[in-house]
Amino acid sequence: MSKLSNAALRERDLAHVWHPCTQMKDHEGEMPLIPVRRAAGAWLEDHDGRRYLDAISSWWVNLFGHANPRINAAIAAQLQQLPHVMFAGFTHEPATRLAERLVALAPPGLERCFFADSGSAAIEVAVKMSYHYWQNRGAARKTRFVTLSNSYHGETLGALAVGSVELYKAIYRPLLMDVITVPSPDAYAGEPGESAADCARRRFAELEQVLAEGASEIAAVIVEPLVQCAGAMRMYDPLYLRLLREACDRHGVHLIADEIAVGFGRTGTMFACEQAGIRPDFLCLAKGLTGGYLPMSVVLTTDEVYDAFYDEYAKLNAFLHSHSYAGNPLACAAALATLDLFAQGDVLNRNRALASRLAEAAAPLAAHPNVAEVRQRGMILAVEFVRDRATRETFPWQERRHLRIHRHALSRGVLLRPLGNVVYFMPPYVVSPEEIDLMARVALEGLDLAVRD
Ligand SMILES: *Cc1c(COP(=O)(O)O)cnc(C)c1O
């Protein structure tokens, strides 16, 4: 194969490809596409041989590094055996074993796994299943969903409808089902001097009101446990989840936990729900599920939900949802190898040390005059930068100052992709302490550039 330069590949790409979440015109200016030739561990390498530390796990999917030998070998072995087979009427050992292992790992009581192929698709499944459950149980009026402000659940129309990041949602509003939005317990948006737990309690009271008045029409409440990742890494107290679980039980409403981003150890526990000691009715997982290798998602639910669909065919109450690649064996093999890495590596303990290092490395960021808050939950650390620390006034979004951080970091060999005014680190778990120091140093330099006039 001929050797391709960055420039040559960029030109070919821009002739025919349309990239996700991108104003393509940006790539004609100061933000050139980065053609990646290969990757290993926490590092990406472009076609000109430049390397970039992947501080955001390639959009939060990668857990154990790129080209992890263990996951590579598992996929290669599965490839020889069975790359794919339809999953209606057929099954295979990788999917069966993955379901067994996920059930064993998840909060007790989640006994059933429904496989899909993206995070958004998992949200669609959970939303449809919850609604359909109530239909099958004779509660025909329970058709509505409650969501938190600043939440993100994906891009397909159902997932977009139950999310509330306006940037992604506003233009499509006429196409979306109507949902009930309650204020997020986001502690950064709390009142001055209010603790995260007090903020959670106050915000929960508003949700309680909505449930008390509307439960007869509400199918489910959907939340991202502990961290609203796409919503600029805003974090909240686990107390909110505990109160929410009790309220859902009291009012006969499902709880859907979207752990697509926060699952698999990101927040310090295997699943974020564990920190509140709760079990949702639906647990949606994707992203890290396959270690960041292959598109796969899964919805875990209870036997109680499953039983509402289990009947004679002629009752016509089965869940007839499907995706062509549901249960793909290669993805299952990647997921099983990922779970092996967790089981054998004492990963959560090792991550505790890395998380402390992350906190230490971010101390100079916290002291910066343009930083309003540094917040952390396990392996997610976020830095909120502002024009004025006292008032928390932000820079006008049109100035896109975060792009200066992105560009500077790339020039220093680190991939950072700030969300508006929030620079964050969400590295793969194979990151070294020295690499953590590097990403924090580069972020600090970038921040200095970003806030300059
Ligand atoms: C990424 C994400 C999704 C959507 O997953 P896709 O695989 O991109 O469709 C849904 N919910 C949350 C919390 C996410 O972070």
The ligand as an SDF file (V2000), in Angstrom:
LIG
                    3D

 15 15  0  0  0  0  0  0  0  0999 V2000
  -23.2280    8.4400   24.0160 C   0  0  0  0  0  0  0  0  0  0  0  0
  -24.4680    8.4050   24.8180 C   0  0  0  0  0  0  0  0  0  0  0  0
  -25.6670    7.9230   24.2910 C   0  0  0  0  0  0  0  0  0  0  0  0
  -25.8190    7.5170   22.8480 C   0  0  0  0  0  0  0  0  0  0  0  0
  -25.0050    6.4430   22.5050 O   0  0  0  0  0  0  0  0  0  0  0  0
  -24.6290    6.2050   20.9460 P   0  0  0  0  0  0  0  0  0  0  0  0
  -23.9270    4.8980   20.9460 O   0  0  0  0  0  0  0  0  0  0  0  0
  -23.7520    7.3650   20.5680 O   0  0  0  0  0  0  0  0  0  0  0  0
  -25.9050    6.1970   20.2000 O   0  0  0  0  0  0  0  0  0  0  0  0
  -26.7670    7.8640   25.1280 C   0  0  0  0  0  0  0  0  0  0  0  0
  -26.6820    8.2280   26.4170 N   0  0  0  0  0  0  0  0  0  0  0  0
  -25.5470    8.6930   26.9570 C   0  0  0  0  0  0  0  0  0  0  0  0
  -25.5130    9.0540   28.4160 C   0  0  0  0  0  0  0  0  0  0  0  0
  -24.4010    8.8140   26.1850 C   0  0  0  0  0  0  0  0  0  0  0  0
  -23.2830    9.3150   26.7050 O   0  0  0  0  0  0  0  0  0  0  0  0
  1  2  1  0
  2  3  1  0
  2 14  2  0
  3  4  1  0
  3 10  2  0
  4  5  1  0
  5  6  1  0
  6  7  2  0
  6  8  1  0
  6  9  1  0
 10 11  1  0
 11 12  2  0
 12 13  1  0
 12 14  1  0
 14 15  1  0
M  END
$$$$
